[in-house]
Amino acid sequence: MSNREQVNDLLLFGFCLNNKINKYSFEELIEYVQSCKIPEFPISGDYLKMHGFKTGLTLGKKLKFLEEKWINNNFSMDKEILKTFLDKSADY
């Protein structure tokens, strides 16, 4: 099941629980979920390996750290800014 399908199921469940929700608002939400662009994290494990990280716990922690920074920046962060966080010695 895709993320979109899960969100649609949650919206439908909420609509069933609260029959005071406007049908047209509900349809607009479903349409929005179907059409919205899902942000794609611009950094991968392979990218980190190209910058000197080895497969393992440190790489995983760094990737998670960078993803959190990206999420906290509203799913937008230039790769050049992300590169400033590529310090291999930092403990994440």
N, C-alpha and C positions, 0 to 999 in steps of 0.2 A: 504494500500500500504506500503510495507516494505521500509526501508532506501535504500536498494540495488536497488530496483525498481525506487525509486526517483532519485538516482544518475544515473542510466541507462537512465532515461528519460531526465535528464539534459545533459548528454553526447550526446544523440541523437539529442536533440534540438540544441546544439552547433555545431554538425556536419552538421545539415541542414542549419544553418546560415552561416557557413563557409565551402564552398565546396572545399577549398584548403587543408583541413585536409586530411592527408594520410589515406586511407581506412584501411590499415593494422595497423597503429597506433591506430586508433579508435577501431578496433577489439581487439587489445591487452589491451586497457583500459577497455573495457567491460569484457574481460576475467579476468583481475586483480580485478575488482570490484566484480565479482562473486566468486573469490577464496580467497580474502583477509580475514583474521581473524579480526573480529570486537572486539576491546578490551572490557572487561567486568569490570565495576567498582567493586572493591573488598569489598566495605563497603555498608551495607544496613541500613535501619531504625531499623530493628530488632537488628543488631549488636550494634547500638548506644544505644538502650534500654537496652541491656545486660550490657552496661557500664554506666548505671545510668541516661540516658536521658529519659524524659517523652514525650509521643506523643504531638506534638504541634509545635508552631512557632520556638522555640529554636532548636528543633531537626531538623526541615526542613532547617533552616539556617546553622546549623552545617554540615548537609549532603551536602548541596550545596557548602559550603566552602571547605570541604574535596575533593569533586569532582573536583572543580577548581584547587586545589593543584595537584591532580592526572593528570588532563589534561595538566597543565603547566609543568609537569614532564614527558611529552611524554607518557602518559597512562601507566606509570610504577611507582609504589611506594609500597614498602614493607609495609605489615600491621603493622609491628613494628614501622616504621616511621610515618605512619598515626596515630598510637596510641598517639604519642607525641602531636598531635593536638586535643586531646579529652578533653581539659580543659573546664568544664561546665560553668565556671564563665566568660569566654571571650565573648564579644559581637560581633556577626558576622552578 
